[in-house]
């Protein structure tokens, strides 16, 4: 007769297992958020809305955003709007 092991911990049910989570990234800064929005703007209307939001948030002197806005306006053929 085989000996039975009595002190074995039963496996956890599938629902109780911990899911592995991907590492979370830190939240984006306003500059990073607006930079991404400028890059994704495909129409003049989109770009004007992002530009207005940049101005409302007081980022009018941000060199990176200014450069990206000028480049985006130029690619849309509307450099005068920058």
Backbone as CSV, one residue per row, in Angstrom:
resi,resn,N_x,N_y,N_z,CA_x,CA_y,CA_z,C_x,C_y,C_z
1,UNK,0.848,-1.169,0.000,0.000,0.000,0.000,0.902,1.244,0.000
2,UNK,0.708,2.194,-0.977,1.561,3.370,-1.030,1.246,4.329,0.113
3,UNK,2.264,5.009,0.558,2.090,5.974,1.641,1.465,7.249,1.090
4,UNK,0.472,7.783,1.756,-0.207,9.009,1.327,0.454,10.208,1.991
5,UNK,0.644,11.265,1.214,1.201,12.492,1.763,0.048,13.356,2.221
6,UNK,0.025,13.695,3.470,-1.094,14.438,4.029,-0.830,15.933,4.138
7,UNK,0.389,16.369,4.065,0.710,17.765,4.302,0.996,18.540,3.006
8,UNK,0.357,18.165,1.940,0.560,18.852,0.669,-0.474,19.960,0.542
9,UNK,-0.016,21.151,0.179,-0.923,22.276,-0.018,-1.600,22.126,-1.372
10,UNK,-2.916,22.207,-1.411,-3.598,22.070,-2.701,-3.298,23.277,-3.600
11,UNK,-3.315,23.082,-4.906,-3.061,24.214,-5.803,-4.175,25.245,-5.701
12,UNK,-3.815,26.492,-5.944,-4.813,27.564,-5.911,-5.754,27.428,-7.103
13,UNK,-7.002,27.795,-6.907,-7.916,27.803,-8.046,-7.442,28.825,-9.083
14,UNK,-7.820,28.609,-10.324,-7.362,29.478,-11.413,-7.762,30.931,-11.188
15,UNK,-8.901,31.182,-10.567,-9.357,32.557,-10.372,-8.574,33.284,-9.285
16,UNK,-7.916,32.551,-8.411,-7.203,33.189,-7.314,-5.755,33.530,-7.680
17,UNK,-5.308,33.112,-8.842,-3.931,33.395,-9.231,-3.755,34.864,-9.552
18,UNK,-2.604,35.364,-9.206,-2.304,36.770,-9.482,-1.942,36.918,-10.948
19,UNK,-2.484,37.938,-11.528,-2.124,38.251,-12.905,-0.828,39.037,-12.890
20,UNK,0.010,38.730,-13.846,1.221,39.543,-13.940,0.851,40.842,-14.636
21,UNK,1.234,41.919,-14.050,0.910,43.232,-14.600,2.135,43.806,-15.283
22,UNK,1.875,44.454,-16.382,2.963,45.151,-17.057,3.368,46.332,-16.193
23,UNK,4.628,46.668,-16.199,5.037,47.826,-15.397,4.334,49.085,-15.885
24,UNK,3.867,49.860,-14.960,3.165,51.084,-15.343,4.164,52.205,-15.546
25,UNK,3.869,53.036,-16.522,4.751,54.178,-16.765,4.251,55.377,-15.983
26,UNK,5.143,56.274,-15.701,4.711,57.489,-15.004,3.810,58.317,-15.908
27,UNK,2.947,59.117,-15.341,2.061,59.940,-16.170,2.862,60.912,-17.023
28,UNK,2.299,61.232,-18.178,2.960,62.160,-19.088,2.873,63.585,-18.556
29,UNK,3.895,64.363,-18.827,3.859,65.779,-18.484,2.988,66.495,-19.509
30,UNK,2.623,67.731,-19.220,1.849,68.507,-20.193,2.620,68.652,-21.495
31,UNK,3.907,68.896,-21.396,4.721,69.049,-22.600,4.684,67.774,-23.444
32,UNK,4.815,66.615,-22.809,4.780,65.345,-23.537,3.407,65.091,-24.150
33,UNK,2.363,65.427,-23.405,1.007,65.236,-23.911,0.753,66.114,-25.125
34,UNK,1.074,67.400,-25.007,0.854,68.303,-26.137,1.766,67.957,-27.308
35,UNK,2.956,67.522,-27.028,3.876,67.120,-28.085,3.287,65.963,-28.894
36,UNK,2.729,64.984,-28.201,2.103,63.846,-28.884,0.878,64.291,-29.679
37,UNK,0.085,65.194,-29.105,-1.105,65.679,-29.811,-0.729,66.466,-31.064
38,UNK,0.327,67.250,-30.976,0.786,67.997,-32.151,1.218,67.014,-33.240
39,UNK,1.965,65.993,-32.845,2.434,65.004,-33.816,1.281,64.250,-34.474
40,UNK,0.182,64.062,-33.747,-0.959,63.317,-34.287,-1.941,64.189,-35.060
41,UNK,-1.783,65.490,-34.994,-2.706,66.396,-35.685,-2.545,66.240,-37.194
42,UNK,-3.656,65.930,-37.864,-3.611,65.715,-39.309,-4.297,66.825,-40.084
43,UNK,-5.069,67.641,-39.401,-5.764,68.732,-40.081,-5.433,70.043,-39.384
44,UNK,-5.665,71.125,-40.105,-5.438,72.446,-39.522,-6.348,72.654,-38.318
45,UNK,-7.571,72.177,-38.402,-8.508,72.315,-37.288,-7.971,71.626,-36.025
46,UNK,-7.461,70.405,-36.180,-6.883,69.684,-35.036,-5.727,70.475,-34.433
47,UNK,-4.858,70.952,-35.298,-3.673,71.663,-34.834,-4.030,72.974,-34.142
48,UNK,-5.020,73.676,-34.671,-5.450,74.928,-34.035,-6.005,74.675,-32.631
49,UNK,-6.718,73.573,-32.463,-7.263,73.239,-31.140,-6.141,72.930,-30.147
50,UNK,-5.144,72.171,-30.597,-4.019,71.854,-29.715,-3.244,73.128,-29.386
51,UNK,-3.029,73.969,-30.391,-2.307,75.225,-30.184,-3.040,76.094,-29.156
52,UNK,-4.347,76.185,-29.268,-5.129,76.969,-28.309,-4.988,76.402,-26.893
53,UNK,-4.992,75.073,-26.775,-4.840,74.450,-25.457,-3.452,74.732,-24.879
54,UNK,-2.434,74.718,-25.731,-1.072,75.046,-25.288,-1.043,76.462,-24.719
55,UNK,-1.669,77.392,-25.424,-1.693,78.785,-24.960,-2.480,78.934,-23.660
56,UNK,-3.621,78.237,-23.559,-4.439,78.319,-22.332,-3.683,77.793,-21.119
57,UNK,-2.832,76.804,-21.328,-2.077,76.213,-20.216,-0.816,77.000,-19.868
58,UNK,-0.588,78.112,-20.560,0.559,78.949,-20.231,1.888,78.425,-20.742
59,UNK,1.850,77.617,-21.801,3.081,77.037,-22.330,3.552,77.752,-23.592
60,UNK,3.221,79.014,-23.710,3.536,79.770,-24.933,5.034,79.902,-25.166
61,UNK,5.859,79.845,-24.121,7.303,80.012,-24.274,8.073,78.688,-24.300
62,UNK,7.356,77.574,-24.368,8.023,76.273,-24.395,8.675,76.069,-25.768
63,UNK,9.988,75.979,-25.789,10.724,75.914,-27.058,10.407,74.658,-27.859
64,UNK,10.286,73.546,-27.190,10.012,72.293,-27.895,8.631,72.338,-28.538
65,UNK,7.630,72.791,-27.778,6.280,72.868,-28.337,6.215,73.889,-29.465
66,UNK,6.912,75.016,-29.316,6.935,76.010,-30.389,7.541,75.426,-31.662
67,UNK,8.636,74.701,-31.517,9.267,74.080,-32.677,8.315,73.089,-33.343
68,UNK,7.688,72.240,-32.524,6.774,71.238,-33.075,5.565,71.886,-33.743
69,UNK,5.051,72.958,-33.151,3.923,73.666,-33.767,4.333,74.253,-35.115
70,UNK,5.497,74.886,-35.170,5.953,75.459,-36.435,6.152,74.381,-37.492
71,UNK,6.722,73.276,-37.097,6.929,72.176,-38.042,5.594,71.613,-38.530
72,UNK,4.633,71.472,-37.618,3.324,70.938,-37.999,2.580,71.907,-38.915
73,UNK,2.599,73.201,-38.577,1.960,74.192,-39.447,2.624,74.190,-40.823
74,UNK,3.931,74.089,-40.852,4.656,74.072,-42.118,4.256,72.862,-42.963
75,UNK,4.129,71.706,-42.335,3.760,70.499,-43.084,2.339,70.581,-43.626
76,UNK,1.495,71.412,-42.993,0.125,71.614,-43.481,0.043,72.799,-44.444
77,UNK,1.180,73.440,-44.693,1.205,74.583,-45.599,0.615,75.839,-44.993
78,UNK,0.646,75.943,-43.674,0.031,77.082,-42.971,0.999,77.691,-41.970
79,UNK,2.207,77.935,-42.378,3.211,78.456,-41.453,2.820,79.814,-40.885
80,UNK,1.981,80.563,-41.586,1.531,81.868,-41.086,0.755,81.745,-39.769
81,UNK,0.123,80.612,-39.524,-0.670,80.421,-38.303,0.203,80.210,-37.072
82,UNK,1.455,79.881,-37.286,2.307,79.609,-36.125,2.701,80.919,-35.498
